[in-house]
Amino acid sequence: MKINLHKYSKVAHIGNNVSHAKNRTKKGFKYNLHAATVIIDGVKKKVKVPSRVLKQLKKLGLTTHFKKAV
C-alpha cells in the first residue's frame, strides 16, 4: 500500500469561533503533526506527518517508531 505523505493540505478544516455574543470569526483547525522517521526506498527520512498518517505508517511498519510484535 502506497502512502502519500504530501496529500493533506495545510489547514485541516475551517470553521467559526463563536463568542458569547454570537459573533463569528473564521478559524482554521490545524493538523496534529508529529515528527517521524520514515523508511522510503530503504533510506531513513525525517518528515512531519499528521497523526492519522502516522497510525497508517505504524501499521505498515514503515516507521522506526514502532516495531511489530513477532
C-alpha positions in Angstrom: 0.0 0.0 0.0 1.4 3.4 -1.0 1.2 6.2 1.5 1.2 9.8 0.1 2.8 11.9 2.7 2.0 15.2 1.0 -1.7 14.5 0.4 -3.0 16.6 3.2 -3.5 20.4 2.9 -2.0 23.0 5.3 -5.4 23.7 7.1 -7.4 20.7 8.0 -10.8 22.3 8.4 -12.2 25.8 8.5 -14.9 26.8 11.0 -16.1 29.6 13.2 -15.0 30.9 16.5 -18.3 31.9 18.3 -18.1 34.4 21.1 -20.6 34.7 24.0 -22.3 37.5 22.0 -22.6 35.0 19.0 -20.0 37.0 16.9 -18.5 34.7 14.4 -14.9 34.9 13.1 -13.2 32.3 10.8 -10.8 29.8 12.4 -8.6 27.2 10.8 -8.3 23.9 12.6 -4.7 22.7 12.1 -3.5 19.1 11.8 -1.9 17.3 14.8 1.6 17.0 13.2 4.3 14.7 14.6 7.9 14.3 13.5 8.5 10.7 12.3 11.4 8.9 10.8 10.1 7.1 7.8 11.9 4.4 5.7 11.4 5.3 2.0 13.1 3.1 -0.6 15.5 1.8 2.1 16.5 5.4 3.2 15.5 6.9 6.5 14.0 10.3 6.2 12.5 12.7 8.8 9.1 14.1 7.9 6.2 15.8 9.7 3.0 13.8 9.3 -0.5 14.1 10.8 -1.4 11.5 13.5 -3.8 9.7 11.1 -0.9 9.1 8.6 1.4 8.2 11.4 -1.0 5.5 12.5 -1.1 4.1 9.0 2.7 4.1 8.8 3.0 2.2 12.1 0.6 -0.4 10.9 2.6 -1.0 7.7 5.9 -1.0 9.6 7.3 1.9 7.6 8.4 4.0 10.6 11.2 3.4 13.1 8.9 4.4 16.0 7.1 1.2 16.1 8.2 -2.5 15.9 5.6 -5.1 15.2 5.3 -7.9 17.7 6.6 -11.2 16.4 
